[in-house]
Amino acid sequence: MQVTSSVREPLITGGKTLKDVTHDVSRQVEGKPTLGWILGLLVAVGALLLGSLALVATLWEGIGMWGLNKTIGWAWDITNFVWWVGIGHAGTLISAVLLLFRQKWRMAINRAAEAMTIFAVICAAMFPIIHMGRPWLGAYWALPLPNTFGSLWVNFNSPLLWDVFAISTYFSVSLVFWYIGLIPDFATIRDRATGLRKTIYGALSFGWDGAAKTWSRYESVALILAGLATPLVLSVHTIVSFDFATSVIPGWHTTIFPPYFVAGAIFSGFAMVLTLMIITRKVFKLEDYITIGHIELMNIVIIITGSIVGIAYITEFFIAWYSGVAAEQYAFINRAFGPYWWAYWSMMTCNVISPQLFWFKKIRTSIVATFILSLVVNIGMWFERFVIIVTSLHRDFLPSSWAMFYPTLSDIGVYLFTFGLFFTLFLLFAKFFPVINMAEVKSIVKSSSEKVNK
């Protein structure tokens, strides 16, 4: 029997029964595509096709098509890589960490957050591969493969190799975790379907029969995967931060990067979850499942992580001053007042100032304000990665080699390609897979018999 708090608002509103949950979530999968979904897919596929022109041109001509130069060897490509990896962090946190802490409010949003994680990691992985120039000739050498070239091995001391292991592990665990959670819902749709649809969802549900032993094994596997995935929340972006922190470049050589990057990743990840969930709840009419309460709780997480990021920014400046190293001090002064000052102050405004508006309950419970601020946060987090990478490189120890980075159409086009890919995959997921975890949501909904008895 479910006990409802007299203080807290219910997680699911509208007096839903178990049958209502099945109907409301399944109708998106079973019904015809809505006009809004079709328009969204057309825009996403259009961006994908337009961006693919830049991608093909880059692969054909080489990365000389980008705005890189001798001084700035990393720019938009690695900025976008780190940004997309960060976007994917909220999915693991919501699914794994909140599961272990038995937070029931995650149940309505974990499915879409997990899907977002997988699609974001796919987009992120593209950039290092493309940056290899001719990946078809040797991208696989990033893996430690046995070979006959006098045992030619990768450099296990390089954080770039650690990235390969971290991201591939993260992707694998997240994919399995996501799919395991889908199996009971696939079975529900299978039992409602006929013809070819029944065959497809029957294959996807792996013969799920709903028996007590099946549920017991399902819950055990979910807990094991949550335990495996939880360290990944901390490790993946920590290892990504080592790409910079293990170097000797002023502005990068700092021990604060691991916690700073992890907090920033969760910060940007939750902002993207909010962006997607606000649209999803409106398009698919799921306001009773993704409620204002869910949005408010995610906004509270954004306040906390945004404040940690702000403290990290201040700490960086303090440590640069306290170190007494002229090159380190100049790197941070140059960030704030050099040629890229506009990027730095955009970052500070979006990441430090804007999240503080969520301290006001009226703003953190406003759909419009939350949607706008979630976009602002993700713009700010992109600028953060740009500032860290480009401003640390463009003025190094030798003034004669100082340079500026200007993105080309190829830079912009490849970034546009990843947006098109991400939203195309997410829209296809939202249409053909249940976007809300029916099995878990039903566990927090009173059964219809209880309602009748009352």
C-alpha positions in Angstrom: 0.0 0.0 0.0 1.3 3.4 -0.9 1.5 6.1 1.8 1.1 9.6 0.5 2.6 12.4 2.5 0.3 15.1 3.6 3.1 17.7 3.2 4.7 16.8 -0.2 2.9 17.2 -3.5 2.2 13.8 -5.2 4.8 12.9 -7.8 2.1 11.9 -10.3 -0.9 14.2 -10.6 -4.3 13.8 -12.2 -5.5 10.8 -10.1 -4.0 8.3 -12.5 -4.7 4.6 -12.4 -2.4 1.8 -13.6 -4.4 1.6 -16.8 -4.0 5.3 -17.3 -0.3 5.1 -17.1 -0.1 2.3 -19.7 -2.5 4.2 -22.0 -0.8 7.6 -21.6 2.7 6.4 -22.2 1.9 3.8 -24.9 -0.2 6.1 -27.1 2.9 7.9 -28.4 4.3 4.6 -29.5 1.1 3.2 -30.9 -0.5 6.3 -32.5 0.4 8.2 -35.6 3.1 10.8 -35.4 1.9 14.2 -34.3 2.5 17.3 -36.4 4.9 18.7 -33.8 6.9 15.6 -33.9 7.1 15.6 -37.7 8.2 19.2 -37.8 10.8 18.6 -35.2 12.1 15.6 -37.1 12.3 17.6 -40.3 14.3 20.3 -38.6 16.7 17.8 -37.0 17.2 15.8 -40.2 17.7 19.1 -42.1 20.5 20.1 -39.7 21.9 16.5 -40.0 22.0 16.7 -43.8 23.4 20.3 -43.8 26.0 19.4 -41.3 27.0 16.3 -43.2 28.2 18.5 -46.0 30.8 20.0 -43.7 31.6 16.6 -42.3 32.2 15.1 -45.7 34.3 18.1 -46.8 36.4 17.7 -43.6 37.0 14.0 -44.2 37.8 14.7 -47.9 40.0 17.7 -47.5 41.4 17.1 -44.0 41.2 19.1 -40.8 42.9 22.0 -42.5 39.3 23.0 -43.3 39.0 23.9 -39.6 40.2 27.2 -38.1 43.1 25.5 -36.3 46.7 26.8 -36.6 50.2 26.0 -35.3 49.5 27.7 -32.0 45.9 26.6 -31.4 45.8 22.9 -32.2 42.7 22.3 -30.2 39.6 24.5 -30.5 36.0 23.9 -31.5 36.5 20.1 -31.9 37.7 19.4 -28.4 35.3 22.1 -27.0 32.4 20.3 -28.5 33.8 16.9 -27.4 33.9 18.0 -23.7 30.6 19.7 -24.0 28.8 16.7 -25.3 30.4 14.4 -22.7 29.2 16.7 -20.0 25.6 16.7 -21.5 25.5 13.0 -21.0 26.3 13.0 -17.2 22.8 13.8 -15.9 21.4 10.5 -17.3 23.8 8.4 -15.3 23.3 10.5 -12.2 19.5 10.3 -12.4 19.4 6.6 -13.3 22.1 5.2 -11.1 22.9 7.5 -8.2 19.3 8.5 -7.5 18.2 4.8 -7.8 20.7 3.8 -5.1 19.4 6.7 -2.9 15.8 5.5 -3.6 14.7 8.9 -4.9 11.3 8.2 -6.5 11.1 11.5 -8.3 13.6 10.2 -10.9 11.2 7.6 -12.2 9.4 9.8 -14.6 12.5 11.3 -16.2 15.2 8.6 -16.0 14.3 6.9 -19.3 14.7 10.1 -21.4 17.8 11.1 -19.4 19.4 7.8 -20.1 18.6 8.0 -23.8 20.1 11.6 -23.8 23.3 10.2 -22.3 23.8 7.6 -25.0 23.1 10.0 -27.9 25.3 12.7 -26.3 28.2 10.2 -25.9 27.8 9.2 -29.6 28.1 12.9 -30.6 31.1 13.4 -28.4 33.0 10.4 -29.6 32.8 11.7 -33.2 35.2 14.7 -32.6 38.3 12.9 -31.5 37.8 10.4 -34.4 37.4 13.2 -36.9 40.4 15.0 -35.5 42.6 12.0 -36.5 42.3 13.4 -40.0 41.9 10.1 -41.9 40.2 7.9 -39.2 39.5 5.0 -41.6 43.3 4.4 -41.8 43.9 4.0 -38.1 41.1 5.1 -35.7 41.1 1.6 -34.3 44.8 2.1 -33.2 43.4 4.1 -30.3 42.5 0.7 -28.8 45.3 -1.5 -27.4 45.1 -4.2 -30.2 47.5 -7.1 -30.5 49.6 -6.6 -33.6 52.6 -7.8 -35.6 54.3 -4.4 -35.9 57.0 -5.2 -33.4 54.3 -5.0 -30.8 53.2 -1.4 -31.5 51.2 -0.4 -28.4 49.3 2.7 -27.4 50.8 5.0 -24.8 49.1 3.8 -21.6 50.5 6.9 -19.8 48.5 9.3 -22.0 45.2 10.7 -20.7 44.0 10.6 -24.3 44.0 6.8 -24.1 42.3 7.0 -20.7 39.5 8.9 -22.5 39.1 5.9 -24.9 38.6 3.5 -22.0 36.5 5.8 -19.9 34.1 6.8 -22.6 33.7 3.3 -24.1 33.0 1.9 -20.7 30.6 4.7 -19.9 28.7 4.2 -23.2 28.6 0.4 -22.7 27.3 0.5 -19.2 24.8 3.3 -20.0 23.5 1.4 -23.0 22.9 -1.8 -21.1 21.3 0.0 -18.2 19.0 1.9 -20.5 18.0 -1.2 -22.4 17.4 -3.4 -19.4 15.0 -0.7 -18.1 13.1 -0.8 -21.4 12.4 -4.6 -21.4 9.3 -4.6 -19.2 7.8 -1.7 -21.1 8.5 -3.4 -24.5 6.6 -6.4 -23.1 3.6 -4.1 -22.2 3.5 -2.7 -25.7 3.9 -6.2 -27.2 0.9 -7.4 -25.3 -1.2 -4.5 -26.7 0.1 -4.8 -30.3 -0.9 -6.9 -33.3 0.8 -8.0 -36.5 4.3 -6.8 -37.3 4.5 -4.4 -34.4 3.8 -7.4 -32.0 6.7 -9.3 -33.6 9.1 -6.4 -33.3 8.3 -5.5 -29.7 8.2 -9.2 -28.8 11.8 -9.6 -30.0 12.8 -6.4 -28.2 11.2 -7.6 -24.9 13.4 -10.8 -24.8 10.5 -13.0 -23.8 9.6 -11.1 -20.7 6.8 -12.9 -18.9 6.3 -10.7 -15.8 6.8 -13.5 -13.3 7.9 -12.8 -9.8 11.3 -14.5 -10.4 11.7 -12.3 -13.6 11.0 -9.2 -11.6 13.4 -10.2 -8.9 16.2 -10.8 -11.4 15.4 -7.5 -13.1 15.7 -5.5 -9.9 18.9 -7.3 -9.0 20.5 -6.5 -12.3 19.3 -2.9 -12.1 21.0 -2.5 -8.7 24.2 -4.1 -9.9 24.3 -1.8 -13.0 23.6 1.2 -10.8 26.5 0.2 -8.6 28.8 -0.1 -11.7 27.5 3.2 -13.2 27.8 5.3 -10.1 31.7 5.5 -10.1 31.4 6.5 -13.8 29.6 9.7 -12.8 32.8 10.8 -11.1 35.4 9.0 -13.2 34.5 9.9 -16.8 34.7 13.7 -16.6 37.6 13.4 -14.2 39.5 11.6 -16.9 38.4 14.1 -19.5 39.8 16.8 -17.3 43.1 15.0 -17.2 43.5 15.8 -20.9 44.3 19.3 -19.6 45.3 19.0 -16.0 48.3 16.7 -16.7 49.8 19.2 -19.1 52.2 22.1 -18.2 50.2 24.8 -20.0 49.3 27.7 -17.8 45.6 27.7 -17.2 45.4 23.9 -17.6 48.0 22.7 -15.0 45.7 22.7 -12.0 44.4 20.1 -9.6 41.0 21.6 -9.2 40.0 20.4 -12.7 38.5 16.9 -11.8 35.8 18.1 -9.3 35.3 21.2 -11.3 34.7 19.3 -14.5 32.4 16.8 -12.8 30.2 19.5 -11.2 30.1 21.3 -14.6 29.1 18.1 -16.4 26.2 17.5 -14.0 25.3 21.2 -14.2 25.0 21.1 -18.0 23.5 17.7 -18.1 20.6 18.6 -15.9 20.1 21.8 -18.0 19.7 19.7 -21.1 17.4 17.2 -19.4 15.2 20.2 -18.5 15.3 21.5 -22.1 14.2 18.1 -23.5 11.7 17.3 -20.7 9.8 20.6 -21.0 9.4 20.0 -24.7 8.5 16.4 -24.3 5.9 16.9 -21.6 4.1 19.5 -23.8 4.3 17.6 -27.1 3.2 14.2 -25.7 0.8 15.7 -23.1 2.7 14.2 -20.1 2.2 17.1 -17.7 0.7 14.7 -15.0 3.9 12.6 -15.1 6.6 15.3 -15.5 5.3 17.8 -13.1 6.3 21.2 -11.8 7.7 19.3 -8.8 10.1 17.4 -11.0 11.2 20.6 -12.7 11.7 22.3 -9.3 13.9 19.5 -8.0 16.1 19.5 -11.1 16.4 23.3 -10.8 17.6 22.8 -7.2 20.4 20.5 -8.5 21.3 23.2 -11.0 21.6 25.8 -8.2 23.9 23.5 -6.2 26.2 22.5 -9.1 26.1 26.0 -10.6 27.3 27.4 -7.3 30.1 24.8 -7.1 31.2 25.8 -10.6 31.2 29.5 -9.6 33.4 28.7 -6.6 35.8 26.8 -8.9 36.1 29.9 -11.1 37.0 32.0 -8.2 39.4 29.4 -6.8 41.2 29.3 -10.1 42.0 33.0 -10.0 43.0 32.8 -6.3 45.4 29.9 -6.9 46.9 31.7 -10.0 47.6 34.7 -7.8 48.8 32.7 -4.8 51.2 30.6 -6.9 53.3 33.6 -7.8 53.9 32.1 -11.3 53.8 35.0 -13.8 52.7 32.8 -16.7 49.8 31.4 -14.7 48.7 34.8 -13.5 48.9 36.2 -17.0 46.8 33.2 -18.4 43.9 34.2 -16.1 44.2 37.9 -16.6 44.2 37.3 -20.3 41.0 35.2 -20.0 39.1 38.0 -18.3 40.6 41.1 -20.1 42.3 39.8 -23.2 41.0 39.4 -26.8 38.5 36.7 -25.7 37.1 38.7 -22.8 33.6 38.4 -24.3 33.7 34.6 -24.1 34.9 34.7 -20.5 32.2 37.1 -19.3 29.5 35.3 -21.3 30.6 32.2 -19.3 30.5 34.0 -16.0 27.0 35.5 -16.7 25.5 32.3 -17.9 27.0 29.8 -15.4 27.4 31.8 -12.2 24.8 34.6 -12.3 21.8 33.1 -14.2 21.4 29.9 -12.0 21.1 32.0 -8.9 17.7 33.2 -10.2 16.4 29.7 -9.3 16.7 30.7 -5.6 13.3 32.4 -6.2 10.5 29.8 -6.1 8.4 31.7 -8.6 11.2 31.4 -11.2 12.2 27.8 -10.5 8.6 26.7 -10.8 8.0 28.6 -14.0 8.1 26.5 -17.2 9.1 29.4 -19.4 11.8 30.8 -17.1 13.2 27.3 -16.6 13.3 26.6 -20.3 15.1 29.8 -21.1 17.6 29.4 -18.2 18.3 25.8 -19.2 19.3 27.1 -22.7 21.4 29.9 -21.1 23.2 27.4 -18.9 24.2 25.1 -21.8 25.4 28.1 -23.8 27.5 29.1 -20.8 28.9 25.7 -20.4 30.0 25.6 -24.0 31.7 29.0 -23.5 33.4 27.5 -20.4 35.1 24.8 -22.5 36.0 27.3 -25.2 37.6 29.6 -22.7 39.6 26.8 -21.0 40.9 25.5 -24.3 41.4 28.4 -26.6 42.4 31.2 -24.3 45.0 28.9 -22.7 46.5 28.1 -26.1 46.3 31.3 -28.1 49.0 33.1 -26.1 51.7 30.8 -24.9 55.2 31.4 -23.6 56.5 32.8 -26.9 54.8 36.1 -27.9 55.9 35.8 -31.5 53.7 32.7 -31.8 50.5 34.3 -30.3 47.5 33.8 -32.6 43.7 34.0 -32.7 41.2 31.3 -33.5 38.4 32.0 -35.9 35.9 29.2 -36.6 35.3 28.3 -40.2 32.1 27.1 -41.9 33.4 23.6 -41.5 33.8 24.0 -37.7 30.3 25.3 -37.5 28.9 22.7 -39.9 30.4 19.7 -38.0 28.9 21.0 -34.8 25.6 21.4 -36.5 25.8 17.8 -37.7 26.1 16.6 -34.1 23.0 18.6 -33.1 21.1 17.1 -36.0 22.2 13.6 -35.1 21.4 14.1 -31.4 17.9 15.4 -32.0 17.1 13.0 -34.8 18.0 10.1 -32.5 16.1 11.6 -29.5 12.9 12.2 -31.6 13.0 8.7 -33.0 13.5 7.3 -29.5 10.6 9.4 -28.2 8.2 8.1 -30.9 9.1 4.4 -31.0 10.2 3.7 -27.4 8.2 4.5 -24.3 9.6 7.9 -23.1 8.6 7.3 -19.5 9.4 4.2 -17.5 5.9 2.7 -17.1 7.0 -0.1 -14.8 8.6 2.2 -12.3 5.9 5.0 -12.5 3.2 2.4 -11.7 5.0 1.6 -8.4 4.2 5.1 -7.2 0.6 5.2 -8.5 -2.2 3.9 -6.3 -4.0 1.0 -7.9 -7.6 1.6 -9.1 -8.9 -0.8 -6.5 -7.6 1.3 -3.7 -9.2 4.4 -5.2 -12.6 2.6 -5.5 -12.4 1.4 -1.9 -11.9 5.0 -0.8 
